[in-house]
Amino acid sequence: MSDIEIVRVGPEAAAAVLRVVHEAFAARPPLDPPAAALTETVESMAERLRPHGGLLACLDGEPVGTLVLDPVGNTMYLRRFGVVPAAQGHGIAGRLIDAVVDHAEGYEDLTVVAREELPATIRFWDRQGFREINRRSPLVEMRRPLRTAVFHVHTADAMHVLGASLAKQLRPGDLVVLSGELGAGKTTFTQGIGVGLGVRGQVTSPTFVIARVHPSLVDGPDLVHVDAYRLGTMAELDDLDLDADLDHAVTVVEWGEGLAEGLTDSRLEVRIVRSQADEADPDAELDPRRVEITPVGPRWHALSFRGLG
């Protein structure tokens, strides 16, 4: 098994960082104008690294991936992000992003700038939970809340397991706001939460009853399962009189984005997105999902995503 090590580096590692950047960017399709990264020198890279440093990923001791940290206001920009072609497929890019989270405490989000001529690169950042916030051709700026955790789920059973494992960290009063297209897996995820909480009754889509309460069988919180698909305003959600249950139950609101946030000052926002299994094979049967979990508010300051799924 290959050994991957990611370390924080400064200007003393400029030569190693530069080698990775040049090799990674040179392997990309030609761009007009060319990528500015290809004009970097050891001296200019040292100046980039001097203020806040960067990360260097080594595979079996050989530098193969890197990025430069560039905080601007409350966001941490990731500059000169690259993995050499020979080391791709080892999960190094994802490991680098995970490592940034450990080195960006105090910042609200992560931001990258990609080239619109490189759709595969944009898809990579999208799969990592980044969303386009600005486009000035040929540059696309993408941002991800710092504490968003991204899980790649390939089966309904795995979605169920992810919900059940999340339930172990839920307590009375918690609110989970679920979003995603029809058939994305929101109800399957909620079924997993119900199993993890140990509640009574089969959790099904509450489309026709809007809200359903599943009492606990294990002296824990009840599960209140709400479908807000046919609710148009916060006032209509208030009319369900959920407040009486919120303090003593875990409340899961499907289609709740833009409606349920006012129920409490803390919540988990869970977004489920379909992703193509294999873009080279449109007939592939695998239909994976990307599950993005973002904690909002003081309740979740101590949330650990380790071990979920």
C-alpha positions as CSV (number, residue, x, y, z in Angstrom):
1,M,0.0,0.0,0.0
2,S,1.3,3.4,-1.0
3,D,2.2,5.8,1.8
4,I,0.7,9.4,1.4
5,E,2.0,12.1,3.6
6,I,0.8,15.7,3.5
7,V,2.9,18.4,5.3
8,R,2.7,22.2,5.7
9,V,5.6,23.9,4.0
10,G,7.0,27.4,3.6
11,P,9.4,29.2,1.2
12,E,12.2,26.7,1.9
13,A,10.2,24.1,-0.1
14,A,9.7,26.4,-3.1
15,A,11.8,24.2,-5.5
16,A,9.8,21.0,-4.7
17,V,6.4,22.9,-4.9
18,L,7.5,24.4,-8.2
19,R,8.4,21.0,-9.7
20,V,4.9,19.6,-8.9
21,V,3.1,22.8,-10.2
22,H,5.0,22.8,-13.5
23,E,4.5,19.1,-14.1
24,A,0.8,19.2,-13.2
25,F,0.0,22.3,-15.2
26,A,2.0,21.3,-18.2
27,A,0.0,18.2,-18.5
28,R,-3.3,20.1,-19.0
29,P,-4.6,21.0,-22.4
30,P,-3.1,24.2,-24.0
31,L,-4.9,27.3,-22.8
32,D,-5.2,30.8,-24.3
33,P,-3.9,32.7,-22.5
34,P,-1.5,30.1,-21.0
35,A,-1.8,29.2,-17.3
36,A,0.2,31.7,-15.3
37,A,1.5,28.9,-13.1
38,L,3.8,27.8,-15.9
39,T,5.7,31.1,-15.6
40,E,6.5,30.7,-11.9
41,T,10.1,30.5,-10.8
42,V,11.7,29.3,-7.6
43,E,12.0,32.9,-6.5
44,S,8.3,33.8,-7.3
45,M,7.1,30.6,-5.7
46,A,9.1,31.3,-2.5
47,E,7.4,34.7,-2.4
48,R,4.0,33.1,-2.8
49,L,4.7,30.7,0.1
50,R,6.3,33.2,2.4
51,P,3.1,34.8,3.9
52,H,1.0,31.7,4.7
53,G,2.8,28.7,3.3
54,G,1.2,25.8,1.5
55,L,0.8,22.0,1.5
56,L,3.0,19.4,-0.1
57,A,1.7,15.8,-0.7
58,C,4.3,13.1,-0.9
59,L,3.7,9.6,-2.2
60,D,6.2,7.1,-0.9
61,G,8.4,10.1,-0.1
62,E,8.2,11.7,-3.5
63,P,6.5,15.1,-3.9
64,V,3.4,14.6,-6.1
65,G,0.8,17.2,-5.1
66,T,0.7,20.7,-3.8
67,L,-1.2,23.9,-3.2
68,V,-0.5,27.4,-1.9
69,L,-2.6,28.9,0.9
70,D,-3.8,32.5,0.3
71,P,-6.3,33.8,2.8
72,V,-8.4,36.8,1.7
73,G,-10.8,38.2,4.3
74,N,-12.8,35.2,5.7
75,T,-12.1,32.8,2.8
76,M,-9.0,30.7,2.2
77,Y,-8.0,30.7,-1.5
78,L,-6.3,27.5,-2.8
79,R,-3.7,28.6,-5.4
80,R,-1.4,26.5,-7.6
81,F,-3.4,23.4,-6.8
82,G,-2.0,20.4,-8.7
83,V,-1.2,16.7,-8.7
84,V,1.4,15.2,-11.1
85,P,-0.2,12.9,-13.7
86,A,1.6,9.8,-12.6
87,A,0.2,10.1,-9.1
88,Q,-3.4,10.7,-10.0
89,G,-5.9,8.1,-9.0
90,H,-4.5,7.7,-5.5
91,G,-7.0,10.2,-3.9
92,I,-4.2,12.7,-3.3
93,A,-6.3,15.7,-4.5
94,G,-9.1,14.8,-2.1
95,R,-6.6,14.3,0.7
96,L,-5.1,17.8,0.1
97,I,-8.5,19.3,0.4
98,D,-9.2,17.5,3.6
99,A,-5.8,18.7,4.9
100,V,-6.7,22.3,4.2
101,V,-9.6,22.0,6.6
102,D,-7.2,21.2,9.4
103,H,-5.0,24.2,8.4
104,A,-7.8,26.8,7.9
105,E,-9.3,27.2,11.3
106,G,-11.0,30.5,11.7
107,Y,-12.0,30.9,8.1
108,E,-15.5,30.5,6.8
109,D,-14.9,28.9,3.4
110,L,-12.5,27.7,0.8
111,T,-12.3,29.3,-2.7
112,V,-10.6,28.2,-5.9
113,V,-10.3,29.8,-9.4
114,A,-10.6,27.4,-12.3
115,R,-10.5,27.8,-16.1
116,E,-13.8,27.4,-17.9
117,E,-11.9,25.7,-20.8
118,L,-11.3,22.8,-18.4
119,P,-14.7,21.3,-17.7
120,A,-13.2,18.2,-16.1
121,T,-11.5,20.4,-13.5
122,I,-14.7,22.3,-12.8
123,R,-16.5,18.9,-12.3
124,F,-13.8,17.8,-9.9
125,W,-14.3,20.9,-7.7
126,D,-18.1,20.5,-8.0
127,R,-17.8,16.9,-6.7
128,Q,-15.8,18.3,-3.8
129,G,-18.7,20.6,-2.8
130,F,-17.6,23.8,-4.5
131,R,-20.2,26.0,-6.1
132,E,-19.7,28.7,-8.8
133,I,-20.0,32.2,-7.3
134,N,-18.5,34.3,-10.0
135,R,-17.4,34.0,-13.7
136,R,-15.2,36.4,-15.6
137,S,-14.2,34.6,-18.7
138,P,-12.0,32.6,-18.8
139,L,-12.0,32.3,-15.0
140,V,-14.6,30.6,-12.8
141,E,-14.5,31.2,-9.1
142,M,-15.9,28.4,-6.9
143,R,-16.5,28.3,-3.2
144,R,-17.3,25.7,-0.5
145,P,-18.2,26.4,3.1
146,L,-15.2,25.3,5.2
147,R,-17.1,22.8,7.3
148,T,-19.0,21.1,4.4
149,A,-18.3,17.4,4.4
150,V,-18.7,15.5,1.1
151,F,-19.6,11.8,1.0
152,H,-19.7,9.8,-2.2
153,V,-22.5,7.2,-1.9
154,H,-22.9,4.5,-4.6
155,T,-25.9,2.5,-3.4
156,A,-29.2,2.9,-1.5
157,D,-27.8,0.7,1.3
158,A,-24.8,3.0,1.6
159,M,-27.2,6.1,1.8
160,H,-29.1,4.3,4.5
161,V,-25.9,3.6,6.5
162,L,-24.8,7.2,6.2
163,G,-28.1,8.4,7.7
164,A,-27.9,5.9,10.5
165,S,-24.4,6.9,11.4
166,L,-25.3,10.6,11.4
167,A,-28.2,9.7,13.8
168,K,-25.6,8.7,16.4
169,Q,-24.7,12.4,16.7
170,L,-28.2,13.8,16.8
171,R,-30.0,14.8,19.9
172,P,-33.4,16.4,20.9
173,G,-33.9,19.7,19.3
174,D,-31.8,19.1,16.2
175,L,-33.0,20.2,12.8
176,V,-31.8,18.5,9.5
177,V,-32.8,20.3,6.3
178,L,-32.6,18.0,3.2
179,S,-32.5,19.2,-0.4
180,G,-32.0,17.3,-3.7
181,E,-34.0,16.5,-6.8
182,L,-36.8,14.0,-7.0
183,G,-35.4,10.5,-6.4
184,A,-32.1,11.7,-5.2
185,G,-32.3,9.6,-2.0
186,K,-33.7,12.0,0.6
187,T,-36.2,9.6,2.1
188,T,-33.7,6.7,2.1
189,F,-31.3,9.0,4.0
190,T,-34.1,9.8,6.5
191,Q,-34.9,6.1,6.8
192,G,-31.3,5.6,8.0
193,I,-31.7,8.3,10.5
194,G,-34.9,6.6,11.8
195,V,-33.0,3.3,12.2
196,G,-30.1,5.0,13.9
197,L,-32.5,6.8,16.4
198,G,-34.5,3.6,17.0
199,V,-38.0,5.0,16.3
200,R,-41.3,3.3,15.6
201,G,-42.8,2.8,12.2
202,Q,-41.6,2.6,8.7
203,V,-40.2,6.0,7.5
204,T,-41.7,6.7,4.1
205,S,-42.2,9.8,2.0
206,P,-44.6,12.0,3.9
207,T,-45.8,13.7,0.7
208,F,-49.5,13.2,1.3
209,V,-49.5,13.9,5.1
210,I,-46.8,16.6,5.0
211,A,-45.6,15.7,8.5
212,R,-45.3,12.4,10.4
213,V,-44.1,11.7,14.0
214,H,-42.2,8.5,14.7
215,P,-42.0,7.9,18.5
216,S,-38.7,6.6,20.0
217,L,-38.6,3.0,21.1
218,V,-35.3,3.4,23.0
219,D,-36.1,6.4,25.3
220,G,-34.4,8.8,22.8
221,P,-35.7,11.6,20.7
222,D,-38.7,11.1,18.4
223,L,-38.3,11.7,14.7
224,V,-40.5,14.4,13.1
225,H,-40.4,13.8,9.3
226,V,-41.7,16.8,7.2
227,D,-42.1,17.1,3.4
228,A,-42.1,20.8,2.6
229,Y,-42.4,20.3,-1.2
230,R,-46.0,21.7,-1.3
231,L,-45.3,24.5,1.2
232,G,-44.6,27.8,-0.4
233,T,-43.8,30.0,2.6
234,M,-42.3,30.0,6.1
235,A,-45.8,30.8,7.4
236,E,-47.2,27.6,5.9
237,L,-44.5,25.7,7.7
238,D,-45.3,27.5,10.9
239,D,-48.9,26.4,10.5
240,L,-47.8,22.8,11.0
241,D,-47.2,23.7,14.7
242,L,-43.9,21.9,14.7
243,D,-42.5,24.1,17.5
244,A,-44.2,21.8,20.1
245,D,-42.1,18.9,18.9
246,L,-38.8,20.6,18.1
247,D,-37.4,20.7,21.6
248,H,-38.0,16.9,22.2
249,A,-37.4,15.5,18.7
250,V,-35.1,15.3,15.8
251,T,-36.8,17.1,12.9
252,V,-36.0,16.2,9.3
253,V,-37.4,18.5,6.6
254,E,-37.3,17.4,3.0
255,W,-37.4,20.2,0.5
256,G,-36.8,22.5,3.4
257,E,-34.1,24.7,1.8
258,G,-35.2,28.3,2.0
259,L,-38.1,27.5,4.3
260,A,-37.0,25.7,7.4
261,E,-34.0,27.7,8.4
262,G,-36.0,30.0,10.6
263,L,-37.1,27.2,12.9
264,T,-33.9,27.3,14.9
265,D,-30.5,29.0,14.9
266,S,-28.6,25.8,14.3
267,R,-29.2,23.1,11.7
268,L,-27.6,20.6,9.4
269,E,-28.0,21.3,5.8
270,V,-27.8,18.1,3.7
271,R,-27.7,18.3,-0.1
272,I,-27.9,15.2,-2.1
273,V,-26.8,15.4,-5.7
274,R,-26.8,12.8,-8.5
275,S,-23.4,12.4,-10.2
276,Q,-22.6,10.5,-13.3
277,A,-21.2,7.1,-12.6
278,D,-18.9,7.1,-15.7
279,E,-19.0,9.9,-18.2
280,A,-17.3,7.7,-20.7
281,D,-20.1,5.1,-20.4
282,P,-23.6,6.7,-20.4
283,D,-25.2,3.3,-20.1
284,A,-23.4,2.5,-16.8
285,E,-25.8,1.1,-14.2
286,L,-24.2,2.7,-11.2
287,D,-26.0,5.8,-10.1
288,P,-23.9,7.4,-7.4
289,R,-24.8,10.3,-5.2
290,R,-22.8,13.1,-3.6
291,V,-24.0,14.0,-0.1
292,E,-22.9,17.4,1.2
293,I,-23.4,18.0,4.9
294,T,-22.9,21.6,6.1
295,P,-23.3,22.4,9.9
296,V,-24.8,25.8,10.6
297,G,-24.9,27.5,14.0
298,P,-23.4,27.0,17.5
299,R,-24.9,23.6,18.1
300,W,-22.5,22.0,15.6
301,H,-19.2,23.6,16.6
302,A,-18.1,20.2,18.0
303,L,-19.5,18.0,15.2
304,S,-17.1,15.3,14.0
305,F,-17.6,13.9,10.5
306,R,-15.0,11.2,11.1
307,G,-16.5,7.7,11.0
308,L,-19.7,8.7,9.2
309,G,-20.8,6.3,6.5
